[in-house]
Amino acid sequence: MAYYDDILEFEPELDGEGLRVGIVMSRFNIDIGEGLLGACTDELKQLGVQDADILLLTVPGALEIPATLLKLAYSNQFDVLIALGAVIRGDTYHFDVVANESARGILQVQLETEIPVANGVLTTDTMDQAIERMSLKGIDAARTAVEMGNLLIQLDEHSAD
């Protein structure tokens, strides 16, 4: 916590030590999913999250991610959750449905449960775009998860004072 012109401010905190992290990864476009996962878990470890504090669940596709996140959130075993996957545009409207509904579901989980969910589901036009973005998106998901997990913990502690 810091003060800015007498205004209380919670500084971004990227120390992941002690955070319990649940990851749900889509197996559809598995090569991209594994690239996201590798970058994400490497960054989580760099930020101090221990292997024993990470649980990985895989699901068939992006539409199955929200229900699994919701189950993890209601288990009260996690400080933060991460969604990983790739939805790549095809020739049909299905891309729009999957991209929009999975994003909506992921957002709904965090709003309903007050457990932060870092959305690391790529939505790209091509496989090349997904390959190009997967490492950065995985890192970003990890950093977002740790920062938001710490922020909500700090907010809860501040509210209890």
PAFIFI-726593 format. One record per residue (C-alpha): residue in three letters; x, y, z. Coordinates in Angstrom, 3 decimals. Example, Ala and Ser with C-alpha at 12.3 -4.5 7.8 and 13.67 -1.06 7.14 Angstrom:
  code         x         y         z
   Ala    12.300    -4.500     7.800
   Ser    13.670    -1.060     7.140
% end
This chain:
  code         x         y         z
   Met     0.000     0.000     0.000
   Ala     1.138     3.518    -0.685
   Tyr    -0.320     6.947    -0.526
   Tyr    -0.567     9.260    -3.516
   Asp    -1.445    12.816    -2.491
   Asp    -3.088    11.428     0.668
   Ile    -5.040     8.868    -1.393
   Leu    -4.567     5.233    -0.399
   Glu    -3.242     3.231    -3.346
   Phe    -2.537    -0.492    -3.619
   Glu     0.697    -0.928    -5.578
   Pro     0.935    -3.759    -8.122
   Glu     2.388    -6.788    -6.339
   Leu     4.016    -9.483    -8.462
   Asp     5.256   -11.782    -5.687
   Gly     3.437   -15.057    -6.251
   Glu     4.755   -16.844    -3.166
   Gly     1.894   -18.568    -1.389
   Leu    -0.678   -17.951    -4.128
   Arg    -2.776   -20.961    -5.060
   Val    -3.371   -21.044    -8.830
   Gly    -5.839   -23.094   -10.840
   Ile    -5.287   -23.337   -14.599
   Val    -7.867   -24.579   -17.090
   Met    -6.505   -25.234   -20.581
   Ser    -8.372   -26.162   -23.733
   Arg    -6.963   -29.128   -25.664
   Phe    -8.352   -27.813   -28.954
   Asn    -5.373   -26.352   -30.875
   Ile    -3.215   -28.224   -28.356
   Asp     0.137   -27.027   -29.714
   Ile    -0.861   -23.425   -29.016
   Gly    -2.311   -24.424   -25.650
   Glu     0.918   -26.085   -24.628
   Gly     2.904   -23.027   -25.770
   Leu     0.653   -20.811   -23.661
   Leu     0.947   -23.203   -20.724
   Gly     4.731   -23.417   -20.885
   Ala     5.165   -19.643   -20.955
   Cys     2.536   -19.183   -18.239
   Thr     3.929   -21.741   -15.792
   Asp     7.513   -20.591   -16.372
   Glu     6.453   -17.036   -15.505
   Leu     4.435   -18.171   -12.483
   Lys     7.538   -19.909   -11.149
   Gln     9.675   -16.828   -11.884
   Leu     7.184   -14.847    -9.795
   Gly     7.521   -17.249    -6.876
   Val     4.501   -19.545    -7.289
   Gln     5.439   -23.068    -6.190
   Asp     4.643   -26.161    -8.295
   Ala     2.645   -27.599    -5.385
   Asp     0.377   -24.511    -5.500
   Ile    -0.582   -24.995    -9.175
   Leu    -3.330   -27.295   -10.427
   Leu    -3.801   -27.861   -14.169
   Leu    -7.025   -29.190   -15.638
   Thr    -7.572   -29.690   -19.366
   Val   -10.897   -29.568   -21.185
   Pro   -11.919   -30.380   -24.766
   Gly   -12.418   -26.800   -25.978
   Ala   -12.797   -23.139   -25.072
   Leu   -16.527   -23.438   -24.337
   Glu   -15.793   -25.932   -21.561
   Ile   -13.355   -23.602   -19.783
   Pro   -15.916   -21.455   -17.869
   Ala   -17.761   -24.340   -16.197
   Thr   -14.481   -25.839   -15.033
   Leu   -13.263   -22.462   -13.752
   Leu   -16.533   -22.062   -11.863
   Lys   -16.110   -25.453   -10.174
   Leu   -12.547   -24.515    -9.161
   Ala   -13.666   -21.112    -7.868
   Tyr   -16.382   -22.646    -5.700
   Ser   -13.912   -25.159    -4.243
   Asn   -12.345   -22.319    -2.195
   Gln    -8.920   -23.827    -2.882
   Phe    -7.571   -21.102    -5.192
   Asp    -6.618   -17.451    -4.905
   Val    -6.645   -16.967    -8.658
   Leu    -7.525   -18.841   -11.830
   Ile    -6.122   -18.803   -15.361
   Ala    -7.880   -19.744   -18.606
   Leu    -5.679   -20.855   -21.514
   Gly    -6.552   -21.842   -25.054
   Ala    -6.738   -20.781   -28.666
   Val    -9.718   -20.051   -30.869
   Ile    -8.585   -19.618   -34.468
   Arg   -10.892   -18.220   -37.122
   Gly   -12.197   -20.682   -39.670
   Asp   -14.607   -20.259   -42.535
   Thr   -17.771   -20.351   -40.424
   Tyr   -19.583   -18.272   -37.833
   His   -18.589   -20.827   -35.190
   Phe   -15.412   -18.838   -34.414
   Asp   -17.456   -15.831   -33.293
   Val   -19.711   -17.937   -31.096
   Val   -16.828   -19.753   -29.392
   Ala   -14.659   -16.637   -28.977
   Asn   -17.472   -14.485   -27.603
   Glu   -19.166   -17.055   -25.390
   Ser   -15.972   -18.386   -23.843
   Ala   -14.864   -14.822   -23.025
   Arg   -18.293   -14.021   -21.591
   Gly   -18.244   -17.175   -19.483
   Ile   -14.752   -16.486   -18.167
   Leu   -15.763   -12.965   -17.185
   Gln   -18.935   -14.252   -15.538
   Val   -16.949   -16.647   -13.337
   Gln   -14.900   -13.861   -11.804
   Leu   -17.867   -11.557   -11.374
   Glu   -19.954   -14.280    -9.746
   Thr   -17.266   -15.717    -7.464
   Glu   -14.959   -12.739    -6.820
   Ile   -11.998   -14.978    -7.727
   Pro    -9.860   -13.258   -10.371
   Val    -9.541   -15.098   -13.675
   Ala    -6.736   -14.200   -16.075
   Asn    -8.031   -14.739   -19.604
   Gly    -5.233   -16.286   -21.646
   Val    -7.466   -17.561   -24.439
   Leu    -6.090   -16.343   -27.746
   Thr    -8.541   -15.407   -30.484
   Thr    -6.717   -15.022   -33.782
   Asp    -7.389   -15.072   -37.491
   Thr    -4.582   -17.514   -38.293
   Met    -2.445   -20.204   -36.745
   Asp     0.634   -18.075   -37.476
   Gln    -0.811   -15.228   -35.386
   Ala    -1.479   -17.651   -32.538
   Ile     2.070   -19.020   -32.680
   Glu     3.443   -15.488   -32.711
   Arg     1.407   -14.418   -29.669
   Met     1.345   -17.550   -27.480
   Ser     4.477   -16.891   -25.410
   Leu     3.620   -13.279   -24.633
   Lys     0.002   -14.163   -23.872
   Gly     1.068   -16.962   -21.513
   Ile     3.427   -14.619   -19.674
   Asp     0.768   -11.917   -19.537
   Ala    -1.796   -14.357   -18.106
   Ala     0.622   -15.355   -15.330
   Arg     1.500   -11.770   -14.447
   Thr    -2.150   -10.695   -14.507
   Ala    -3.113   -13.623   -12.282
   Val    -0.459   -12.879    -9.671
   Glu    -1.154    -9.148    -9.646
   Met    -4.929    -9.564    -9.382
   Gly    -4.687   -12.367    -6.821
   Asn    -2.519   -10.171    -4.614
   Leu    -4.709    -7.116    -5.160
   Leu    -7.888    -8.846    -4.011
   Ile    -6.098   -10.393    -1.031
   Gln    -4.802    -6.930    -0.053
   Leu    -8.270    -5.464    -0.490
   Asp    -9.776    -8.176     1.741
   Glu    -7.117    -7.549     4.384
   His    -7.680    -3.802     4.213
   Ser   -11.451    -4.277     4.531
   Ala   -10.929    -6.432     7.634
   Asp    -8.940    -3.666     9.382
% end
